[in-house]
Structures are given as structure tokens and as C-alpha cells.
């Protein structure tokens, strides 16, 4: 996976969407299918973005399954702080 400016911008955008959907609560499970609509992304890109954010401990996988590999995700405290930093 190649990480560049566009990818990083999409990751920041996704983190911002997650922050809005979780309402500052790390216990909220966010359906990945909702993110697809919000981000207007394809499966491959979304999977790569989620893996990247998980690797940086900005999100955690809450359930696995469905067409996007992951069913639900949660934003972490670190993810909330990062999202607020980029607002």
C-alpha cells in the first residue's frame, strides 16, 4: 500500500467522519457500511484506510464480517484527539 498526500487526506477525512458519528464516545460501534456512503469510497480503498488507522491505534475493530471485511469499528481516545487536532 502506497501512502501519499491523497491517502493521508482521505484518512483525515475518514477520522473526522468517525468523530462526528461517535459523538465523542469510544464505546459507539460505527457500521462500516455507513462510512462507505459518507466517504464515497470503494471497498479496497476503505479497507486500506481502516487498516492504516487501526495500525496507528486511531480506531479499533469492533466486529468482522460483511462486504467490507469489517462490520463495525470504534474510534479510540487517540483517534478522538487526532480528529480534534485536524478540525
N, C-alpha and C positions, 0 to 999 in steps of 0.2 A: 504494500500500500504506500503510495507516494503522498506525502503531506506537504502541501503548499499553502499559499495565501488564500485561495478559494476554499480549500478544505477547512482551514482554520476559521474562516469567516462563517462557514456553514456550521461548524462545531459550536461557535459562539452563539449563532442564531438558535440552534437546537437547545443549547443550555438555557437561553433566555425564555424559550417557549416552555421548557420543563419547569422553570422557576414560576412562570405565570400559572401553569396548570396545577402545581403543587401547593400554591398559596403559602409558601414558606414552611411547609410541613414535610419532613423527611419520611414520614410514615405513609404518605399517599402513594398508592400504586397507580402509575400512569400507563394506560393501554398504548402499546406501540402503534397500533392502527390509527389512533388519534393523531400521533405525531406525523404519520405519512401525509395526512390531509393538511395539517398545519404547515409542514415544511415543503410540500410538493416535491417529494423525493422518490427515487426508485428504491427497490429492495436492497440492491447491492450497496448503494451509497449510504443508506440509512444503517445498514448492518456495520459498515466500516466506521461510521461516525459513532455509533453506540459502543463498538469495541474500543475505539480510541478514548472516548470519555470514561469508560469503565476502567481502562488501563491507567488512567490518571486519577482514579478514585473520585471522580466527579459525579458518577451515577453508580447504582448497584442494580443488578438484575434481580427482579422480584419473582418472575416466572418465565419459563421457557416454553415455546410452542407457538403454533400459528404460522402464517405465511411469512413472517419477518424474523423467524428464528426465536426472537424474544417476544413473550406475551405482554409482560408488564415490566416497567423499570421504576426505580425510585431515585430521586436526586439526593445526594449526600450533603452533609453540612459544608464540606469543602466545595461542592458544586454550587450551593446557595451563595457562598462568599464570592466565588468566581463570577457567578451570574450578576451579582450586585456590582461587582467591580467594573463590569463592562456595560452597565446601563447608562 
